Amino acid sequence: MKFYSGKTLDDALANACEALQASRQEIYYDIIKETKTLFTKKVEIRCFTQDMVREYVENYIKDIVSGMEFEVETVSYIQDGRIYCNINTDHNSILIGRGGVILRALTVIARSSVSNIFNKRFEISLDINGYKEERYKKVSSMARRLAKQVQRTKHKVELDPMPADERKVMHKVIDEFDHVKTESVGEGRNRHMVISYYE
């Protein structure tokens, strides 16, 4: 988070763009203080770029994992407005947890920290040594198989509860099939998908 000022908001934003080497569209800002007197005007802003958020996420994750006394390497990037951070440690399985539960918890913690620091919600995806990527491939494969089954039998299929990101993958894949629809039902940990046939 950086602070800049100017006589007007436009001046303050121009100063921020120059210092951060970013375009006006790439900068998120809040007005901290606006002073107007008979002889002077001043606007102070607090601003950041999504790249600064990406760096924060990467450092935040490194601090958490290093605090557990694990060696850690991270690679982060921004794609389609989402921040991705891939983590690799000498204890990958511990950080993934059973069924990815620890990885999901880390993602929630990182999102919450970003929201508190930057006062804005960003889409953040954490992965550990490609675990989620492989998991999404399996979920996509299962979605195609179940969609074909529902098309053939015309009987609905109710799945076990699964995380929101995996449900999203299932919805997207099944949406490509004719006469098959999906919906998420239930609340919290019991939220699950139903795949059904329609004419």
N, C-alpha and C positions, 0 to 999 in steps of 0.2 A: 504494500500500500504506500503510495507516494502522495505528497501534498504540494499543491501549486497555488499561486495567486496571480491576480491581475486586476486591472481597473474594472473590467467587465468579465462576465462568464466566458465570452468568446476569447478574451485575452488570456484568461487562466487556462482554457482548453488548448489554445495555441501553444502556450508555454509547455503544457503537459505533452502535447504531440511531439514537440521538438525534443524535449528531454528524453521521452520514452521511444523516440523514433517509430511512432505509430500513427496511423491515420485516425481521424476523428471517429470513424465508425468502429475502430478497434478498442476505443477507450470507454470504460464504465466509470461513472463519477457520481459523487454526492456533493452538494454544496454544504460546506461546513459552517461558513460564516459570511455574512454580507454586511458591509459597513458603508453607510452613507452619511456624510456630514456636509456642511455647507461648501467645503473646499475639496474634499476628497471622496473617492469611491474605491472600494476594494472588495473583491470576491475571492474567497478561499475555497478550494475544492480538494477532495480526497479522491484519488483515482487509481485505476489499475487496468491491466490488459489480461486477456484470457491466458496469455503466455506466462504472466506472473502467477496466475492461479495454478497453471500446470507445474511450474517450478515449486510452488508451495506444496502441492500434493506429493510430488516426488520426494522432497526433503522431509515432509511429515511422515511418510511411510518409512523412509530410511531411518528416521529417529526412533520410530516404534520398534522396527525389526532389530536395529542395532541395540536398543535397550534390552532386548531379549538375549543379547550376546550372540546373535547370529550374524554371519557374514551376509552382506546383501548387495545385489546389483539391481539397478532399475533402469528402465527405458520408458520414456513417456513421450506422447505426441498428441496432437489435436486433429480430429477428423470429423467432419460434418458437425462441428460445434460441440462435440463430446471430447472430454479429456480421458485418454487411455494411459494407464501406467502398468507395465508388465514388471513383475518382481521375480527375482531368482535368488534363492538362498541355498545354504547347505542343509536346510530343514524344510524343504517345500511341503512335504506331506503334513507336517505339524501346522503350518500356516494355512493350508487348504482346509484341514479338518474333515470330519466325516461328512460326505455329501456336499462339501464346499461350505459348511456352516461358519468356519472361522474366516474364510475369505469374504463371505457375505457380511460378516460383522465388521471386518476391516473396512469394507466399502462404505458401510453405513457411518462408521466413525469418521472416515475421511470426508464424506459429504457433509456431515454435521459440522466438522471443524471449518471447512471452507465456507459454509453458510454463516457461521458465527464471525469469522474473520472478515469476510468480504461483503457480508450482508446481502448476498445474492445466491440463488440456487443454481448450481451447475450440474450437468450430467457427467458423472464420473464412473469409469469402469476400471476396476482393478483385476489383474489376472496374475496367476503365479505359474511361471514357466509353461504358458500355453494351456493350462488346465481348462479354463473356461472355453477357449476356442475349440478344444477337443469335445468338451461337454456339449457345446452348441451344435457340433456336427452330429453327435449321437441323438440329441433332441430333435434336430431337423429330420434325421432318418426315421425316427419313431413317428414323427408327425406325418410324414408321407405315407408310411405303412398304415397308420390308423385312418387317415383320410380315405385311402383306397378301400380299406375294410368297411368303413361306413358307407361309401358309395355303393359297394357291392351288396351289403346286407341290409342297408337302410335302417339299421339299429344304432341308437346313440351309444357312445362310449363315455364313461365317466372316469377320469384319471385321478390318481392320488395327488395330494397337494404338492405343489412345486413352487420354487421361487418366481417372483414377478418377471425377472429377466428371461427365464426359460419359458414361461408362459407366453411372453412377447414373441419369442422365436417361433413357438408352436402356432400362434395366431397368424403370424406372417406367412409361414409355409402353407398352412391349411387354407388360407385365403386364396391361394392360387388354384384350388380345386373347385370344380363346378358341383353344385348341389350339396355342398358340405359347409357347415358354419360352426363357429366356436363361440363359447361364452365362458367367462370366469364367474364362478359362484362361490358363496361362502365368505367368511371374514377371517382376517389374520392368518394364523398358521393353517387353518382349514380351507383357505381359498384354493380352489382347484378348477380345472377345465372340464367342460362338457363339449364333446364333439357330436353334432347331430346332422341328420339328413334333412334336406328340404327340396320340394319340387321346383 
